[in-house]
């Protein structure tokens, strides 16, 4: 099963072994990435077993792509993700401002 197949699955939670198998990496690497990337926080059951959600799988896809596909170091991947987050915040803020500007212009047009 690939990570895309996991995202299409009806299941809500996936075990670490399912995740590792889908990415073709070891479970210890998944656990290591969990310690290195603070945003990656799978749920844990009462026994402490990790239960990954589809959001966690998407996060792992980002990490995997940066580290394994594009060849980033862990520090480089962290910096890239941080930069992408900043860019996304700027875009979201701009989108909000443009939306408000559109509303203001429509109200102004209605007053004319």
N, C-alpha and C positions, 0 to 999 in steps of 0.2 A: 504494500500500500504506500503510495507517495503522499507527500504533505498536502498536495491538492486534493487527493482522495479523502484525506482526513477532514479537510474543510468542507467537503461535500457530504460527509457522513451525517447521519441523524443523531449520532451520539453527542452528548454534552461534554463529557470528560474522556480523556485518553491517558493511558498509563505512560510512564517514562519509557518503557520498552517499546511501546507502539510508536512513540515519537522518534526514538533513536533509530528504529528500523526504517521508518519512513524517510528520514534524512540520511540514512546510511552512515551514521556515526555511533559512537559508544554512549552508553548511558552516563558514564563518568564525564564525558565531554558536555553533555546537556546539563549535568549538575554543576560543572565548572562554569559554564556560561551563566548559569543562574546566580552564582556568586559574583561574577564580574559585571553583569548588567542588572542594575538595581530595579529596573522596570519589569524584569521578568520574574514574576511571582506566581507560580502555579499554586492552586489550592492543595491543601494536604488533608487527608482523612484522619480519623482518630488514631490510626496506626502510624501516621506520619508519611504514608505513601503519597507521592506527588500525583495530582490529577490536573492535567493540562486542558485548558479551554481552547476554543478556536482562536480567541484573541492571543493566547500564548503561542499558538502555532504560527500566527502571522508575525508575532515578534521574533520567533525563532527563524522564520524565513528571512527576515531582515538581517539578523545576525549571520545566518548561514551564508547569505548572498555576499555580504561584505567580507567575511573572513575566509570562507572556503572558495567562493567563485571569483571574487574580485581581488583577493589576496591581501586584504587589509590586516594589519596587526590588531590586537584587541584594543589597544589605545587609539589607533587610527579609526577603528570602527566606532568607538565611543564618541570620538570627536565628530565624525561624520553624522552620527545620529543626533548629536547635540546641535550641530549646524542645521540639519534638516528640521528639527523641532523649532528652532528660531525662525527659519524661513516660513514654516507653516503658520506660526503665530502671527507673523507680519502679514501674510496673505489673508488669514482669517480676520484680522483687524481691518485691513483694507476693504475686504468684502463687506463687513458690517458698516463701515463708513459710507461706502458706495450705496448700500441698501438704504441707509438713512437719507443720503443725498437724493436718491430717486424719489423717496416718499415726500421729502421737502419740495422737490420740483413739481411733483404731481399736485401737491396741495397748492402751490403757488399758481400753477396752471388753472386749477379749479377756481381760484379767486379772481382770475382775469375775466 
